């Protein structure tokens, strides 16, 4: 199976470090995940936005963690040089959070922080908190759709 084929991820997670990467990059993630990968059916697009109405073109590294009791967790998104911070792009609106939009609706976090190197924006980290197992299942469905709609693969180690 080629890395560019759409993948669907079914996971039982206690603590996971996941990386959705654009082909042909070959980053390897560490995890304690039991994963079954299958070809995903075509689905509607899933997008990440920092400015409402403007899709982010940079694919993030994503780290998922879950508490031992499975009740809470976090999804940490790291964007290296995201497009909305590119100085050549005319400002299109105010950043009020990170929005994850798919056919089920919208997930949102306001925990968004930029990192600067030599006074220039370098990366953005956004953290989405999951307060119950249903929220964890919902973010996993979003990530499956995001991977499928962007032709991404899933790496687990």
N, C-alpha and C positions, 0 to 999 in steps of 0.2 A: 504494500500500500504506500503510495507516495505521500510525503509530508504535506503536500498542498491539498490533499483530499479533506473534505469536511469530516470532522470527527464528533461523535457524541460521547459524553463521559458520564458513566454511572459510578458513583463513588460512595463508599462507606468511610467516613473521615473521622479520625480522632484529632490528629494534627496534620495539616497538609501544607506543602509549599508547592504551588502550581505555577507553571509558566506557560502562557499561551504565546507562541512565538511565530512570527511571520517566516515562511520558508524563504531561503534555505538556511536560515540561522539555526544553529544547533546548540542551544543552551540546555543544560540538564538541571533539573530541579530535584531536591531531596524531599521525600515524603514518607509518611506511613499510611499510604492510601492503597486500598484494593480497588483496582480500576478494570472495567471492561470497556473496550473501545470498539465501536461499530460505525459503519457509514451512517451519517446523519441524513435524514430526509431533508429536502429543501424546505427552508422556513423563511419567514419574513425577516427583514433586516433587524439587527440589534446594533445600536450605536451608543457611543459615549460622547457626551457634550459637556463643556465647561461654560460655554456661552449658549444660551437657549437658541436652538435653530441652526447651530453650526457644529457639524460632526468633527470630532477629533480624529485626525488622520494617523497619529502615532499610536502604535500598538503598545499597551503597557505590559510590564511584568506584573504578575498577580500572585500574591501570597495569601493563602487561606489558613486560618487557624480556628480550632474549635476546642472548647473546654472538654475536660475528661467526661463530664456528665452529659455533654452534647447539648446543653441548654443555651450557651452563648458562643460567639465567635467573632472574628474580624476578617474582612477582605481588604488587603492593602494593595493599592494600585500605584505602580511607579512608572511615570512617563519620563523618558529621557528626551529632552528638548522638544516638548509638545508644540504642535503647530500654532496654538493660540497665543503662545509667547514669542513667536517669531517676529522680530522687529519689522520685517518687510511686509507683513500683513497689516492692513488697516484695521484699527480696533472696530469690532462689530457689536460690542455690548459689554456689559459688566459681568465678571465672573462671580456668581453667587453660590457656587457649589459644583459638584460633579453629578451629572444626570446620566443614568443608565436606562435607555429607552428600548423597549421591545414590544411584541404583540400583546403582552400582558399588562403593559402600562409603564410606569416610571419608578425607578428606585433613585433615591437622592441622598447625598451626604454633603454636609457643609464643612467637614473636617478635611480641608484642602490646604496644603502648604507648599510654597515654592522654595527651592534651594537656589542660591546665587553663588556664582564663582566669578571673582573679579568684577563684581557689580552687575553681572549679566545673568538673567535667569537661565538655569541649567536643567533643572528637573522639577517635577511636581509629584507630590505624594498625596494620595487621597485615601482615607480610611473609612470603610463602611462597617458599622457595628451591627451584628446580628444578635437579637435578644431572645430568640426562641428557634426551635428546629424548623419551623415553617419558613422563617426568614432565610435560614441557611439553604433550604431546598429551593427557595425562590432565586437566590443569587446564583446557585448552580444552574438553574434553567436559563437564566440570563447569559451566563458564561458559555453554556452550550450553544445558544443561538448566536452569540457574538463570534465564537470560533467558527461556526458554520458559515455565517454571512461574510466573514472576512477571509475564508479559505485558510484557516489556521490549523495547526496541529496541537497535540497535547503531549507533553513530556513529563514523565514521572520516574523518580528513582527511589 
